[in-house]
Amino acid sequence: MNINLLAVPIMYGCDRNGAQYGPKILREKDLVEVIKNQNHVVYDFGNLFIPSVPESEKYANHEHIKYLKPVAETNNNLAHLVYSSLCSESFPFVVGGDHSLGLGSISGASKHFENLAVIWIDAHGDINTPETSPTGNSHGMPLAAALGVGVPELTNVYYDGPKVKPENVYIIGARDLDEGEVKLAKDLNLNLYTMDTVRKMGISTVIEEVLNKIKSSNIDGVHLSFDIDALDKSLVPGTGTPVSNGFSFEEGKKLLEGFLSTGLIKSMDFVELNPILDNKDMTSNLCIELINYIFKTLR
């Protein structure tokens, strides 16, 4: 398969130094060769340009959303790269950076596919709005914006209006949801599989149910967005918002294989590695292992 490697070294969405170095560390650990070794052709597009904005100007464009303008600009640019990759029949693999980039990935994919589904594997829902966010960090807002909920600068990234229908969104592994996110998920009737739900149903059953829903929904493309904080905090010290009671490494692999082996996944994010917070490369080494497994199972 032709893989377009799109690195997005952004930290404005999480407002915590370090996430911007994720792509650099993974490249130093032979990211490209790891993918190539699984019999893929890799086109490394380098790092997406991220504008430099001083911390003193983080609220320059919105009273509550930090770094709104550079986040929106970055997502617009990423969206076009993802769209162009899909048009060339390549698989866009987007490496972050923080999860604010998920909006750009979804926007690009949704322009290419008529009826896109999104599988969002994350300890968080990322469906906050300026009104519900306790932090103002936009990495907690990309999925809401993709659904058309939030400020125009984000909801209208790449093209105006919602990028994905609520019934086509599947959030898996969430266990740290804000009150406003719980309400929005209920109001939109999102397919929300919290960690408690996953534990009750079992991972295999969740995978089977999600795939059955997707296959019966006239979906022509699926974007998979994977935040490493979906894994238990003991495994990923090098991430900005770790949460306990997450997936084990083997469970994470099982979840990824369950979706990637189907041929349904057409684009993917891999986000929230923060090397500055890491403990003796524990997280970055695990990320490389996961990426190796991703491209071993991708069909």
FIROVEX-196892 format. One record per residue (C-alpha): chain; residue number from 0; residue in three letters; x, y, z. Coordinates in steps of 0.25 Angstrom, whole numbers, padded with zeros to 4 digits. Example, Ala and Ser with C-alpha at 12.3 -4.5 7.8 and 13.67 -1.06 7.14 Angstrom:
BEGIN
+-------+-----+-----+-------+-------+-------+
| chain |   n | res |    xx |    yy |    zz |
+-------+-----+-----+-------+-------+-------+
|     A |   0 | ALA |  0049 | -0018 |  0031 |
|     A |   1 | SER |  0055 | -0004 |  0029 |
+-------+-----+-----+-------+-------+-------+
This chain:
BEGIN
+-------+-----+-----+-------+-------+-------+
| chain |   n | res |    xx |    yy |    zz |
+-------+-----+-----+-------+-------+-------+
|     A |   0 | MET |  0000 |  0000 |  0000 |
|     A |   1 | ASN |  0005 |  0014 | -0003 |
|     A |   2 | ILE |  0006 |  0022 |  0011 |
|     A |   3 | ASN |  0006 |  0037 |  0011 |
|     A |   4 | LEU |  0013 |  0040 |  0025 |
|     A |   5 | LEU |  0008 |  0054 |  0029 |
|     A |   6 | ALA |  0015 |  0059 |  0042 |
|     A |   7 | VAL |  0008 |  0071 |  0049 |
|     A |   8 | PRO |  0017 |  0076 |  0060 |
|     A |   9 | ILE |  0006 |  0084 |  0068 |
|     A |  10 | MET |  0005 |  0087 |  0083 |
|     A |  11 | TYR | -0005 |  0098 |  0082 |
|     A |  12 | GLY | -0017 |  0089 |  0084 |
|     A |  13 | CYS | -0012 |  0084 |  0097 |
|     A |  14 | ASP | -0004 |  0096 |  0102 |
|     A |  15 | ARG |  0007 |  0088 |  0108 |
|     A |  16 | ASN |  0021 |  0088 |  0103 |
|     A |  17 | GLY |  0026 |  0075 |  0097 |
|     A |  18 | ALA |  0015 |  0069 |  0088 |
|     A |  19 | GLN |  0021 |  0076 |  0076 |
|     A |  20 | TYR |  0034 |  0067 |  0077 |
|     A |  21 | GLY |  0026 |  0054 |  0075 |
|     A |  22 | PRO |  0028 |  0053 |  0060 |
|     A |  23 | LYS |  0043 |  0056 |  0062 |
|     A |  24 | ILE |  0045 |  0045 |  0073 |
|     A |  25 | LEU |  0038 |  0035 |  0064 |
|     A |  26 | ARG |  0046 |  0038 |  0052 |
|     A |  27 | GLU |  0059 |  0037 |  0060 |
|     A |  28 | LYS |  0053 |  0023 |  0064 |
|     A |  29 | ASP |  0053 |  0019 |  0049 |
|     A |  30 | LEU |  0038 |  0022 |  0047 |
|     A |  31 | VAL |  0039 |  0021 |  0032 |
|     A |  32 | GLU |  0047 |  0008 |  0032 |
|     A |  33 | VAL |  0037 |  0002 |  0042 |
|     A |  34 | ILE |  0026 |  0004 |  0032 |
|     A |  35 | LYS |  0034 |  0000 |  0020 |
|     A |  36 | ASN |  0038 | -0013 |  0026 |
|     A |  37 | GLN |  0023 | -0017 |  0026 |
|     A |  38 | ASN |  0023 | -0016 |  0011 |
|     A |  39 | HIS |  0018 | -0002 |  0009 |
|     A |  40 | VAL |  0023 |  0009 |  0000 |
|     A |  41 | VAL |  0025 |  0021 |  0009 |
|     A |  42 | TYR |  0024 |  0036 |  0004 |
|     A |  43 | ASP |  0029 |  0044 |  0015 |
|     A |  44 | PHE |  0023 |  0058 |  0013 |
|     A |  45 | GLY |  0032 |  0064 |  0025 |
|     A |  46 | ASN |  0026 |  0073 |  0035 |
|     A |  47 | LEU |  0014 |  0082 |  0033 |
|     A |  48 | PHE |  0017 |  0096 |  0035 |
|     A |  49 | ILE |  0013 |  0101 |  0049 |
|     A |  50 | PRO |  0012 |  0116 |  0050 |
|     A |  51 | SER |  0020 |  0122 |  0062 |
|     A |  52 | VAL |  0011 |  0129 |  0072 |
|     A |  53 | PRO |  0016 |  0134 |  0086 |
|     A |  54 | GLU |  0009 |  0130 |  0098 |
|     A |  55 | SER |  0005 |  0144 |  0101 |
|     A |  56 | GLU | -0004 |  0143 |  0089 |
|     A |  57 | LYS | -0011 |  0130 |  0092 |
|     A |  58 | TYR | -0024 |  0137 |  0094 |
|     A |  59 | ALA | -0022 |  0147 |  0083 |
|     A |  60 | ASN | -0034 |  0141 |  0074 |
|     A |  61 | HIS | -0044 |  0136 |  0085 |
|     A |  62 | GLU | -0046 |  0139 |  0099 |
|     A |  63 | HIS | -0047 |  0125 |  0103 |
|     A |  64 | ILE | -0040 |  0116 |  0092 |
|     A |  65 | LYS | -0025 |  0117 |  0092 |
|     A |  66 | TYR | -0017 |  0119 |  0079 |
|     A |  67 | LEU | -0030 |  0118 |  0071 |
|     A |  68 | LYS | -0024 |  0124 |  0058 |
|     A |  69 | PRO | -0012 |  0115 |  0057 |
|     A |  70 | VAL | -0020 |  0103 |  0061 |
|     A |  71 | ALA | -0030 |  0106 |  0050 |
|     A |  72 | GLU | -0019 |  0109 |  0039 |
|     A |  73 | THR | -0012 |  0096 |  0042 |
|     A |  74 | ASN | -0025 |  0088 |  0041 |
|     A |  75 | ASN | -0028 |  0095 |  0028 |
|     A |  76 | ASN | -0014 |  0091 |  0022 |
|     A |  77 | LEU | -0015 |  0077 |  0028 |
|     A |  78 | ALA | -0029 |  0075 |  0022 |
|     A |  79 | HIS | -0024 |  0078 |  0008 |
|     A |  80 | LEU | -0012 |  0068 |  0010 |
|     A |  81 | VAL | -0021 |  0057 |  0014 |
|     A |  82 | TYR | -0031 |  0060 |  0003 |
|     A |  83 | SER | -0020 |  0060 | -0007 |
|     A |  84 | SER | -0014 |  0047 | -0002 |
|     A |  85 | LEU | -0028 |  0040 | -0003 |
|     A |  86 | CYS | -0030 |  0045 | -0017 |
|     A |  87 | SER | -0016 |  0039 | -0021 |
|     A |  88 | GLU | -0021 |  0026 | -0015 |
|     A |  89 | SER | -0011 |  0027 | -0004 |
|     A |  90 | PHE | -0013 |  0024 |  0011 |
|     A |  91 | PRO | -0011 |  0037 |  0019 |
|     A |  92 | PHE | -0004 |  0034 |  0033 |
|     A |  93 | VAL | -0004 |  0046 |  0041 |
|     A |  94 | VAL |  0006 |  0047 |  0053 |
|     A |  95 | GLY |  0004 |  0057 |  0064 |
|     A |  96 | GLY |  0005 |  0066 |  0071 |
|     A |  97 | ASP | -0007 |  0068 |  0079 |
|     A |  98 | HIS | -0021 |  0063 |  0076 |
|     A |  99 | SER | -0026 |  0076 |  0071 |
|     A | 100 | LEU | -0021 |  0072 |  0057 |
|     A | 101 | GLY | -0032 |  0061 |  0057 |
|     A | 102 | LEU | -0041 |  0072 |  0051 |
|     A | 103 | GLY | -0032 |  0074 |  0039 |
|     A | 104 | SER | -0031 |  0059 |  0036 |
|     A | 105 | ILE | -0046 |  0057 |  0037 |
|     A | 106 | SER | -0049 |  0070 |  0028 |
|     A | 107 | GLY | -0040 |  0065 |  0017 |
|     A | 108 | ALA | -0046 |  0051 |  0018 |
|     A | 109 | SER | -0060 |  0055 |  0018 |
|     A | 110 | LYS | -0058 |  0064 |  0005 |
|     A | 111 | HIS | -0053 |  0051 | -0002 |
|     A | 112 | PHE | -0064 |  0041 |  0003 |
|     A | 113 | GLU | -0078 |  0044 |  0002 |
|     A | 114 | ASN | -0082 |  0037 |  0015 |
|     A | 115 | LEU | -0070 |  0036 |  0025 |
|     A | 116 | ALA | -0070 |  0029 |  0038 |
|     A | 117 | VAL | -0060 |  0033 |  0049 |
|     A | 118 | ILE | -0055 |  0023 |  0060 |
|     A | 119 | TRP | -0049 |  0031 |  0071 |
|     A | 120 | ILE | -0041 |  0023 |  0081 |
|     A | 121 | ASP | -0037 |  0032 |  0093 |
|     A | 122 | ALA | -0038 |  0033 |  0108 |
|     A | 123 | HIS | -0046 |  0046 |  0105 |
|     A | 124 | GLY | -0058 |  0050 |  0096 |
|     A | 125 | ASP | -0052 |  0062 |  0090 |
|     A | 126 | ILE | -0066 |  0067 |  0088 |
|     A | 127 | ASN | -0064 |  0080 |  0096 |
|     A | 128 | THR | -0068 |  0094 |  0092 |
|     A | 129 | PRO | -0063 |  0107 |  0097 |
|     A | 130 | GLU | -0075 |  0108 |  0106 |
|     A | 131 | THR | -0073 |  0094 |  0112 |
|     A | 132 | SER | -0058 |  0093 |  0112 |
|     A | 133 | PRO | -0051 |  0095 |  0126 |
|     A | 134 | THR | -0038 |  0098 |  0120 |
|     A | 135 | GLY | -0040 |  0105 |  0106 |
|     A | 136 | ASN | -0031 |  0095 |  0100 |
|     A | 137 | SER | -0035 |  0092 |  0086 |
|     A | 138 | HIS | -0030 |  0077 |  0086 |
|     A | 139 | GLY | -0043 |  0075 |  0094 |
|     A | 140 | MET | -0051 |  0080 |  0083 |
|     A | 141 | PRO | -0048 |  0074 |  0069 |
|     A | 142 | LEU | -0059 |  0064 |  0069 |
|     A | 143 | ALA | -0069 |  0074 |  0073 |
|     A | 144 | ALA | -0065 |  0083 |  0062 |
|     A | 145 | ALA | -0065 |  0072 |  0052 |
|     A | 146 | LEU | -0079 |  0070 |  0056 |
|     A | 147 | GLY | -0082 |  0084 |  0053 |
|     A | 148 | VAL | -0083 |  0088 |  0068 |
|     A | 149 | GLY | -0074 |  0100 |  0072 |
|     A | 150 | VAL | -0068 |  0113 |  0067 |
|     A | 151 | PRO | -0069 |  0115 |  0051 |
|     A | 152 | GLU | -0053 |  0116 |  0051 |
|     A | 153 | LEU | -0053 |  0101 |  0054 |
|     A | 154 | THR | -0067 |  0096 |  0049 |
|     A | 155 | ASN | -0064 |  0102 |  0035 |
|     A | 156 | VAL | -0049 |  0097 |  0034 |
|     A | 157 | TYR | -0047 |  0093 |  0019 |
|     A | 158 | TYR | -0061 |  0095 |  0015 |
|     A | 159 | ASP | -0073 |  0100 |  0022 |
|     A | 160 | GLY | -0082 |  0091 |  0031 |
|     A | 161 | PRO | -0082 |  0078 |  0038 |
|     A | 162 | LYS | -0072 |  0067 |  0033 |
|     A | 163 | VAL | -0078 |  0055 |  0039 |
|     A | 164 | LYS | -0092 |  0051 |  0043 |
|     A | 165 | PRO | -0094 |  0048 |  0058 |
|     A | 166 | GLU | -0099 |  0034 |  0055 |
|     A | 167 | ASN | -0085 |  0031 |  0048 |
|     A | 168 | VAL | -0077 |  0035 |  0060 |
|     A | 169 | TYR | -0071 |  0023 |  0069 |
|     A | 170 | ILE | -0064 |  0028 |  0082 |
|     A | 171 | ILE | -0057 |  0016 |  0088 |
|     A | 172 | GLY | -0050 |  0015 |  0102 |
|     A | 173 | ALA | -0054 |  0029 |  0108 |
|     A | 174 | ARG | -0053 |  0030 |  0123 |
|     A | 175 | ASP | -0050 |  0044 |  0125 |
|     A | 176 | LEU | -0063 |  0052 |  0120 |
|     A | 177 | ASP | -0067 |  0066 |  0124 |
|     A | 178 | GLU | -0081 |  0069 |  0128 |
|     A | 179 | GLY | -0084 |  0076 |  0115 |
|     A | 180 | GLU | -0078 |  0065 |  0106 |
|     A | 181 | VAL | -0087 |  0055 |  0113 |
|     A | 182 | LYS | -0099 |  0064 |  0110 |
|     A | 183 | LEU | -0095 |  0066 |  0095 |
|     A | 184 | ALA | -0092 |  0051 |  0093 |
|     A | 185 | LYS | -0106 |  0049 |  0098 |
|     A | 186 | ASP | -0113 |  0060 |  0090 |
|     A | 187 | LEU | -0106 |  0055 |  0077 |
|     A | 188 | ASN | -0108 |  0040 |  0081 |
|     A | 189 | LEU | -0094 |  0038 |  0078 |
|     A | 190 | ASN | -0088 |  0023 |  0078 |
|     A | 191 | LEU | -0081 |  0025 |  0091 |
|     A | 192 | TYR | -0074 |  0013 |  0097 |
|     A | 193 | THR | -0068 |  0017 |  0110 |
|     A | 194 | MET | -0058 |  0009 |  0117 |
|     A | 195 | ASP | -0068 |  0003 |  0126 |
|     A | 196 | THR | -0077 | -0001 |  0114 |
|     A | 197 | VAL | -0065 | -0007 |  0107 |
|     A | 198 | ARG | -0062 | -0015 |  0120 |
|     A | 199 | LYS | -0076 | -0020 |  0121 |
|     A | 200 | MET | -0077 | -0024 |  0106 |
|     A | 201 | GLY | -0063 | -0029 |  0103 |
|     A | 202 | ILE | -0054 | -0023 |  0093 |
|     A | 203 | SER | -0058 | -0033 |  0082 |
|     A | 204 | THR | -0072 | -0030 |  0084 |
|     A | 205 | VAL | -0070 | -0015 |  0083 |
|     A | 206 | ILE | -0062 | -0017 |  0070 |
|     A | 207 | GLU | -0072 | -0026 |  0064 |
|     A | 208 | GLU | -0084 | -0017 |  0067 |
|     A | 209 | VAL | -0077 | -0005 |  0062 |
|     A | 210 | LEU | -0073 | -0012 |  0049 |
|     A | 211 | ASN | -0087 | -0017 |  0047 |
|     A | 212 | LYS | -0093 | -0003 |  0049 |
|     A | 213 | ILE | -0083 |  0003 |  0039 |
|     A | 214 | LYS | -0085 | -0008 |  0029 |
|     A | 215 | SER | -0100 | -0005 |  0029 |
|     A | 216 | SER | -0099 |  0010 |  0028 |
|     A | 217 | ASN | -0095 |  0012 |  0014 |
|     A | 218 | ILE | -0081 |  0017 |  0018 |
|     A | 219 | ASP | -0071 |  0018 |  0007 |
|     A | 220 | GLY | -0059 |  0022 |  0016 |
|     A | 221 | VAL | -0055 |  0021 |  0031 |
|     A | 222 | HIS | -0045 |  0030 |  0038 |
|     A | 223 | LEU | -0038 |  0024 |  0050 |
|     A | 224 | SER | -0033 |  0034 |  0060 |
|     A | 225 | PHE | -0024 |  0028 |  0071 |
|     A | 226 | ASP | -0019 |  0035 |  0084 |
|     A | 227 | ILE | -0009 |  0028 |  0091 |
|     A | 228 | ASP | -0015 |  0032 |  0104 |
|     A | 229 | ALA | -0026 |  0021 |  0101 |
|     A | 230 | LEU | -0016 |  0012 |  0107 |
|     A | 231 | ASP | -0014 |  0012 |  0122 |
|     A | 232 | LYS | -0006 |  0023 |  0129 |
|     A | 233 | SER |  0004 |  0013 |  0134 |
|     A | 234 | LEU |  0008 |  0010 |  0120 |
|     A | 235 | VAL |  0009 |  0024 |  0114 |
|     A | 236 | PRO |  0016 |  0034 |  0124 |
|     A | 237 | GLY |  0020 |  0042 |  0111 |
|     A | 238 | THR |  0006 |  0047 |  0108 |
|     A | 239 | GLY | -0001 |  0060 |  0113 |
|     A | 240 | THR | -0014 |  0055 |  0119 |
|     A | 241 | PRO | -0012 |  0041 |  0123 |
|     A | 242 | VAL | -0023 |  0034 |  0130 |
|     A | 243 | SER | -0024 |  0021 |  0138 |
|     A | 244 | ASN | -0032 |  0009 |  0135 |
|     A | 245 | GLY | -0029 |  0009 |  0121 |
|     A | 246 | PHE | -0026 | -0002 |  0111 |
|     A | 247 | SER | -0014 | -0011 |  0112 |
|     A | 248 | PHE | -0004 | -0012 |  0101 |
|     A | 249 | GLU | -0010 | -0025 |  0096 |
|     A | 250 | GLU | -0024 | -0019 |  0097 |
|     A | 251 | GLY | -0019 | -0007 |  0089 |
|     A | 252 | LYS | -0013 | -0016 |  0078 |
|     A | 253 | LYS | -0026 | -0025 |  0078 |
|     A | 254 | LEU | -0035 | -0012 |  0076 |
|     A | 255 | LEU | -0026 | -0007 |  0065 |
|     A | 256 | GLU | -0025 | -0020 |  0058 |
|     A | 257 | GLY | -0040 | -0022 |  0059 |
|     A | 258 | PHE | -0042 | -0010 |  0050 |
|     A | 259 | LEU | -0030 | -0009 |  0042 |
|     A | 260 | SER | -0031 | -0023 |  0036 |
|     A | 261 | THR | -0044 | -0021 |  0030 |
|     A | 262 | GLY | -0040 | -0012 |  0018 |
|     A | 263 | LEU | -0050 | -0001 |  0023 |
|     A | 264 | ILE | -0040 |  0009 |  0029 |
|     A | 265 | LYS | -0035 |  0019 |  0019 |
|     A | 266 | SER | -0028 |  0029 |  0027 |
|     A | 267 | MET | -0022 |  0030 |  0041 |
|     A | 268 | ASP | -0017 |  0039 |  0052 |
|     A | 269 | PHE | -0007 |  0035 |  0063 |
|     A | 270 | VAL | -0006 |  0046 |  0073 |
|     A | 271 | GLU | -0002 |  0052 |  0087 |
|     A | 272 | LEU |  0013 |  0046 |  0089 |
|     A | 273 | ASN |  0020 |  0056 |  0098 |
|     A | 274 | PRO |  0035 |  0052 |  0098 |
|     A | 275 | ILE |  0038 |  0063 |  0109 |
|     A | 276 | LEU |  0028 |  0055 |  0119 |
|     A | 277 | ASP |  0034 |  0042 |  0115 |
|     A | 278 | ASN |  0041 |  0032 |  0124 |
|     A | 279 | LYS |  0054 |  0027 |  0118 |
|     A | 280 | ASP |  0047 |  0026 |  0104 |
|     A | 281 | MET |  0037 |  0016 |  0110 |
|     A | 282 | THR |  0025 |  0023 |  0102 |
|     A | 283 | SER |  0032 |  0026 |  0089 |
|     A | 284 | ASN |  0037 |  0011 |  0089 |
|     A | 285 | LEU |  0023 |  0006 |  0091 |
|     A | 286 | CYS |  0018 |  0016 |  0080 |
|     A | 287 | ILE |  0028 |  0010 |  0070 |
|     A | 288 | GLU |  0023 | -0004 |  0074 |
|     A | 289 | LEU |  0009 |  0000 |  0072 |
|     A | 290 | ILE |  0012 |  0006 |  0058 |
|     A | 291 | ASN |  0019 | -0006 |  0054 |
|     A | 292 | TYR |  0007 | -0014 |  0058 |
|     A | 293 | ILE | -0003 | -0004 |  0051 |
|     A | 294 | PHE |  0004 | -0006 |  0038 |
|     A | 295 | LYS |  0006 | -0021 |  0039 |
|     A | 296 | THR | -0009 | -0022 |  0041 |
|     A | 297 | LEU | -0014 | -0011 |  0031 |
|     A | 298 | ARG | -0022 | -0016 |  0019 |
+-------+-----+-----+-------+-------+-------+
